[in-house]
Amino acid sequence: MPESKLHAAMAVVLAMSVLHAPSAWGQAQGLRLDRAMGPQPSGEDLPTFIRADRLEGLTETELEASGNVEIRKGTSTLYADHVRYLPEDDEAVATGNVRVLVKGDEITGPRLRMRLGETLGIFNDPVFNLAPRDLLRDPDEPDAEVTAIERGALPPVRSRGDAKALRFLGPDRYRMSNARFTTCEPGQDDWFVNAEELHVDMEREVATARNFSLTFLGATTPEFPYFAFPLNNARKSGFLPPSLSLSGKNGADVTLPYYWNIAPNYDATITPRYIAKRGVQLQTEFRYLQPEHYGVLRYETLPSDRQFDESRWGASISHQSVWTNGWSGYIDYAKVSDDDYFRDLSGNLSIATQTYLKQEALLQYSRSGWWYAYGRVQKFQVLQDPLAPIPEPYERVPQLLLKVLNQDATYLDLGLDGEYVKFDHPTLQTGSRLIAYPSIALPLTTPGAFIKPKIGWHATWYDLDDFQNLDGGRRTRSVPIASLDAGLIFERETRWLGVDWLQTLEPRLYYLYVPYRRQDDIPLFDTTIADFNYSQLFSENAFVGGDRIADANQLTVGVTSRFVSPTTGQEMLRAFIGQRYYFEDQRVTLSNAPEHRPRSSDISPILASVSGRVAPDWFVEATAQYGWDERELERLNAGVRYSPAPASVINLSYRYTNASQTTIGEISTVDLSAQWPLTDRLYGLGRINYDTNGGGVVERLLGLEYNAGCWIIRAVFHDFKTATNQETRVFFLQLELNGFSRLGSNPFNTLRRNIPGYTATNLIREGETSVFDRGDSVSPWQMQ
């Protein structure tokens, strides 16, 4: 393509970005409550400090300073070769190598006239360098920056440029004529804004340009009469950057969001969405924040879907309330028009594969730290897969719960778990259940040992409704529960990989006795077999839910070892191995079905795990379950991560589940993902999840991220299965002009979910090195 045509094509794309970029940061910035501000001191009343090689004149009326002149007043500092200062007017006229510093902003040029206290004046032919005022990075909220980027925010950067003239309009406010504006480093003018008039308000983090154009890599957009955009992460009403994605199912998918900054604690986003193969969808989101309430309301509609032949819609409410008198509550409600709504209309795997939509509300009271109670109503919308039916759970209408654990009683822990639930279901037996479980424990603890005997009585009452050939009526069950938990903690100093460590050895014994009670006449409302893991080894029940209490006469033996830094206390590595020994045969089962047959062995599988850093750049995590009687591996989840530098990570994991442990056959998948620099600017992105049992590729991602310093471009292809024999392919392309605008779909969430440890290259902290910069001087175990 000839260069002129290439530049013309780029100009069209840039024009789309410019027209819809004003609030690229606005939606990302969280809602805030108004805070009262007291009166601020006047700049005119502040003292003036002058230093120079030579001073002449009368200090009360006029002062001439020359040679290395420095004048400071309030937040303003002026440097120049020569300054004529009028104290009565607080006016300075500076010439020769003039340099002004105001709140981190630096402006240089040949001549300046300025009232220092009021920050009013004019600068001729200036070069400016402006510092961001409201950084996304908050030391009290280390994840705030990542959260903001997920929602579309741009990270804070310095901006610079030049102008024919710059007027100071007061603190943090400038007006420039014939100006150029960019966030690129000096000497790198890959992109810049050209404006006949540019207004910058650093306090409000807003800039407006009149009669302006945008130049990117030599391609210039047509001139536009007006443009407003926030600086960094300020919130402002206006169009957000459009997004464009392509998929085989929907074709071209274009969104044009409009952000409405209603108030500091209210905002809304209205998004028309064009889907080539389906029609036009309207998406809306409203957010609110009050001292005791906050939440998000969403509604979207697609009238007359051309492929579905019906109108489609989705709605959700997410509301939280926290009152000062101990009460709190929430509403979490979502509903869509049909089972395929997310599979057809979402390009995000975590959304497209949803099967259960919660519809629940909760009200809780907790006035002290040792007890709380809540009431909840919980329902679900089940999104069925026609080729793999999904069971519908029971509804809780309502659930009332009371939990007490008083550890302030003399030497004793007094506990009470109480619950009432009314279960409802369209096709299964219904009824209500009442549970009361009082308990008492005596914890005895020393620095190197602990022992905790505990006894309790678990009582349950059922009131069942008649259903088909099943009798209703009342059922009761009561069973004592006794346990003894004891352990020792040994420590020693050791050395590993040239580093001193504190290693622990922590043996633990847990004995549990629960006598048998017949329970096969009780329906299963919310109960299933608990997953066999570390916490379950030391729990009172082999089931999750209240409809089965497992009989037990068993002893769990486990050993944990940890490597801890003796200076920081940070745990670097943890390993565990444990097994359970049964002294009686199992009698209580989930049901009489063959897959729920009683345990036939007197010992459990061996459970072993290890997690932590095994070297400065290596992190491992693995859990294995080995069947002692069958002499076979039942489960294995293992993963390793190598990350020698920011934005440089490789993940490899393997998941295996024996066919005897599932109802869907053996599971064996390999997952490989990476973000890796191919050059000092170009990064490769990739992920593949592969089913080794013949299922082939389940999910894959391939992309590139190029960071030119002041602009970034990302291209990502994502392919995943959303249901049986259904596959979705999505392509993301995004151009980001740092501190100014984005064009295209935001792949940040997709990349973070698919590549654990992914870091946007413009989020690498100053001073952090890449794999190209590392040398032998980098200390092993630098995290200490």
Secondary structure, DSSP 4 states (H G I P E B T S, - for coil): --HHHHHHHHHHHHHHHHHT-TTTTTTTSPP------PPPPPGGGS--EEE-SEEEEETTTEEEEEEEEEEEETTEEEEEEEEEEETTTTEEEEEEEEEEEETTEEEEEEEEEEETTTTEEEEES-EEEE--SS-S-BTTBTTHHHHHHHTTPPPP--EEEE-SEEEEESTTEEEEEEEEEE-SPTT--SEEEEEEEEEEETTTTEEEEEEEEEEETTEEPPPEEEEEEESTT----EEPPPEEEEETTTEEEEE--EEEEEETTEEEEEEEEEETTTEEEEEEEEEEE-SSEEEEEEEEEETT-TTTSS-EEEEEEEEEEE-TTSEEEEEEEEEESSTTHHHHH---HHHHT--EEEEEEEEEEEEETTEEEEEEEEEEEE--BTTB--PPPPEEEEEEEEEEEE--SSS-EEEEEEEEEEEE-SSS--EEEEEEEEEEE--EEETTEEEEEEEEEEEEEEEEPPBTTB--EEEEEEEEEEEEEEEE-EEEEEEETTEEEEEEEEEEEEEEEE-----TTS--SS-EEPP-SHHHHTSS-SEESSS----EEEEEEEEEEEEE-TTT--EEEEEEEEEEEESS-----S-SSGGGPPP--SBPPEEEEEEEEEETTEEEEEEEEEETTTTEEEEEEEEEEEEEETTEEEEEEEEEE-GGG-SS--EEEEEEEEEEESSSSEEEEEEEEEETTTTEEEEEEEEEEEE-SSEEEEEEEEEEEEETTEEEEEEEEEEEETTTEEEE---HHHHHHHSTT---GGGPPTT---TTT--TTSPTTTT-
